[in-house]
Amino acid sequence: MKLLKLILVMIIGLLSSAALFGQVSLNKVGQSTMNFQLVSISPKASAMGDAYTAIGVGAESMFYNPAGMVETKNKFDVTVNYTQWIADINYLGGAIAYNMGNYGSVGVSFLTVDYGTLNATRLDPTLITGGGVRGYIDDGPMSNVGAYSVGLTYAKAISTKFLIGGSVRFVGQNLGENIFDNGVTKKNDATKLAFDAGVKYYTGYKNFRFGMAIRNFASNIRREQNDEQLPLTFTMGGAIDLMQFINPQMSPDEQNITFAIDFLHSNNYSERVNMGLEYKYMNMISIRGGYQTNRDVMSWSAGLGFNTSIAGNAVEVNYSFSKMDSFFSNVNRFSVEFGF
């Protein structure tokens, strides 16, 4: 019981610190590093405008609110996600959760980022004598550019209504290397331990629930003479089943309409609001739509999901489309989930 109280105090402290940090750091627009962790990789979450703090369950919740991982109905829950991001950048992420019953759930996750082909350049030494023409030397494609994250998550239901969860992740980013005139090379690599924590609570009214999560809590990264922060994000959100108002007698397994909204504090941008809507029919077909406010290049999104069973095992396929401004290509996301 003392351990439980300590965990709750730590979570509340972290959430309060994140909110305060977000308030005092609004001027640091675009100043964080390793921002690949901010890209949503789940088509279900993205289709709903990333209003997913109170909705995510099972393995995929490790990327949004780790408390939801304990809600998997299967012994094992597996998800694989692919995101075709802007500027030829591709994300591949996945997770597996193991349901241990009364002992909670444990899971592992991974995320890799392919930045595509990038050419390395360096200053043309002839510029020193004033004879330079191009101003730089092209050293060809870089082979050590990318980013990754590997995490371990634990979640537990404290009661039938209250869930908690936390993750520790090893994150890294490789940004090529510098080649100096004396032949010395310096790799631009950085690694860091990051922590996530979340809670979720079911009120018992019309399936209304709310959740809170803090992501990317870590110390600063030292690059040259600069201290850089990870993209610390505090999110608070809620979700409710609108069908309970339209037809209270209808079972959620027949039809349900879920409305979700998230409020975000971040250390590298001003506050944002995400909203989403999902219609689900017979737990087989899902239609989703969402909108994000205070975004420079993103706005609305939509998606579809299909559930079925193969040899007694649950299989779910999801797709989402996110509209981007004209100078960026639109974003497509795909996922396959298994429960057994």
N, C-alpha and C positions, 0 to 999 in steps of 0.2 A: 504493500500500500504506500509506503514511503517512497519507493522507487517510482510508482505511478505519479504521485504528487510532484516529484522532482521533474519527471518528464513533462508534465503539464506546465509547470512553472517555466521550464526552459523554452517550450514552444511559444507560450504567451510572451515571454521576454523577447524571443527572436522576432515574432510578428510585430510587437510594439516598436522594436528597434528599427525594423525595416520601414515601418510607416513614418517614423521620425526622420530616418535617413533620407527617405524619398522627399520629405518636405523641405529639408535644408539643402538638397542637392539638385534642385530643379534647373539651376543655371548650367549644370554640367551636361549640356545636350551633346550627344554623340561622343562622350569622353571615355566610355568603357571599352574593354577589350574582350576578345573571345565571344563576340556577339552572335556567333553561330548557334549558341545555346538558346537564343530567343526565337528561332525559326520553328514554327509548329510543324510537326511531321505527321500527325494523325489526320487523315482525311475526315474522320468524324468530328474532331474538334475544330478543324479549319473550316469545314462547311458551316458550322454554327458560329462563325466569327470568333473562334477561340474562347467562347463563353463556356468553359469546361471545368472550372474548379469544383463545382458541386455535382457534376455529372459523371466524370470519368470513373470507370470501374475496371478491375482486373489489371492485366499487364500494362496496358497503355496508360493507365493513370500514373505510372512512375514518371512520365514526362510532364505532368500537370499538377496533380495533387496526390502524393504517395499514400494518403489515407485511404483512397478508393481502391487500392490493390486488394484489400481484404474482402472485397465484395464479390470476388469471382465465385461462380457457382460450381466450377469444375475443380478437380484435383490439380490439374495443370492448365494454365492459360498462356497462350503464345501469340505474339503479334509481330508482324514484319511490315515495315512501312517504307515507302519510297516517295521522295519529293523531287519533282523536276522544278528547281528553283530558278530565279532570274540569272542572267549573265552566264549561262552554261554551267551553273553550280548545281550539283546533285547531292541529295541527302539519302542515306540509308540507315535506318534505325530499327531496333527490335528489342523485345523484352520477353522474359518468361517468368511467370509467377507460380509459386507452389503453395497450395492451400494446406495448412497444417491443422485445420480445425480450431479447437479452443486455444491453440498456441499462436494463432495469428497466421500471417502469410509472409513469405520471404521471396524476393525476386532479384533478378539481375537484368541489366539493360545495357545497350550499347548504341552508339551513334557515330557515324563516320561522315565526313564531308569531302567531296571531290570538287576542287576548285577549277577543274579543267586544265587546259594547257596555258601556262603562263611563261613568258620569256623573261629571262634575267637580263638586266642592263646594268652598266656601270659607267662612271664618268670617263669621257675621252681625255687621256692625259695630255693630249696636244692642246687642250684648252688652256693649260697653264701658260703656254708660250704664245697664246693668241692665234694658233694656227688651226684650231678645231673647225670641223665642218658640220658634222652631225650633232655633236655635243655629247654623244653617248656611244658605247660599244655594246652590241647585242651578243650576249653569251649563250643564246639558245634557250630551249625549254628547261625549266627547273623540275627536278625529279622529287624533291622533298617538300612539297607544298600540300597542306591538308589540315584537317582538324578531327578530333575524336573525343569521345567520352565513354567511360565504362563505369557503371554504378551498381551498388548493392543497396537494396531497399527492404525495410521491415515495416509491417503494418499490423495493427491489432484492433479488434472491436472491444472497446471498454464496456459497452453495453449494447443493447439492440439499436440504440439511437446514436451513440457517440463513437467515432472512429478516429484513430490517430495513426500517423506514419512518418517515416523519415528515411532519407537516402544520404549516402556518402558516395561521391563520384570523383574519379580521377580524370581530369580534363586536360587536353593538350592541343597545341596549335603549332604547326611548322610553317614558317614563312620564308623558306629558302635560305640563302646564305650570301654574305658579302664577300667579294673578292677584292683585296687591296693590291696596290701596285707592287708591293714587296712579295706578293704571292701568298700572303696569309689569308685564310678564309675564316669567317665567323658565322656560325649557324644561328639563325633567328628562331629558336625554338623556346617554347615556354610550357610549363606544366604546373598544375595546381590542384589541390583537394578542394572540392566544393560540397556544400551541404544543402539539402532541401528538407523541409518539414511541412506537414499539413494536418489539418483536422477537418472533419465533416460531421454535421449534426442533422438528424432527421427530427422534425418538429412533431410529426404525427398529424399534421393538418394538410389535406389535399396533396399528400406526398411532397410537401414543401421541405426542402433541405437547403442548408447553406454550408459553405466551406471556406477555409482560409489556407493560404499556402505561401511560403517564402522559398524562393529558388535562387541558386547561385550565391549563397552566403559563403564568403571566403576572404582571406587576407589579400592585400594588393600584390600585383606582379611587378617586379623590378625590371625595367628595360632601360639599358644605358643609365641615364640619370633620372628617369621618370618613374613614378609609381602609378601603375594603372589598375583600375578597379574592374572586377568582373561585373556583368550586368545584373546587379541585384534587383530582384523583382518581388513585390508583395502584392498578392491578389486576394480579393474577397468577393465571393459571388454566391448567387442563389439560383434555385430552379424549382419549378412547380408544374404539376400536371394540369393543364387547362381543361382536359376532358372531364375531370372531376367536377368542374363547374357546369359543363355543358350537359353531361349525362352521368350523374353520380353512380348509377346502377351498373354502368359498363365496366367490365373487368379490364385492367391495364394490359392483360394478355390479348385482348381483342383489338382495341385501338387506344392510343394515347397521344396527346399533343403536349410536348414539353417546351416550356419557355425558360430560357436561362439568360442571366446577365452577370457580367463580371466587371469589377472596378479595379484598375491597376495603378500601383505606384511603382516608379522605377527610378534608379539613380542616374539614368542617362536620357530621360525624356519626361515631359509633363504628363499629367494624369490622362488615362485613356479609359473608355468604356466599350466593352464588347457585348453584343447581343446575338442570340440565336434561337431558332425554332426548329423542332423536330417532330414530324408526324410518323408514327409507327403503326403498321397494320399487321395484326396477328403475329407479332414478333418475327416477321419474315421480310417485310419491305420497309425501308426507312427513307423519308425524303427530308432534306435539311436545307436550311438557309440561314445566313448570318450577316452581320454588319459590324465594322469596327470604326470607331470615331478617332479623330485626332491622328490620322495616319497620312504620311506624305504621299505614298504611292498605292496604298491598298484601301479598299472600301468594302464591297459586298462579296459574298461567296455563296456557293450552293453545292449540294452533293447528294449521292444516293448510296444506299446500303442494302445488301441482300444476305439473309440468313438461311442456312439449310443444315441438314444433318447427313453425314456420310459414315456409314458403318457405326452408327450410334454416337459419333463424335460431332460436336458443333463446329461449323465452318461459316465464317462471315467474310464477305468481300465488300470493300468500301472505296468510293471515289469522291474527290472533291475538286472544284474549280474555283480559283480565286482571281478576281479581276484586278489587273494592275494598270497603271497609267500607260499611255501609248508608247513611251520610250522604253518600257520594259515589257518583256513577254509575259503573258498570263501564266499562272502557276497551276500545275496539275499534281495531284497526290493520289497514291494508291496504297491499299493495305489488304493483307490477308490475316485473319485471326483463326486460331484453332483452340478448342476446349475439349479436354479428354480426361 
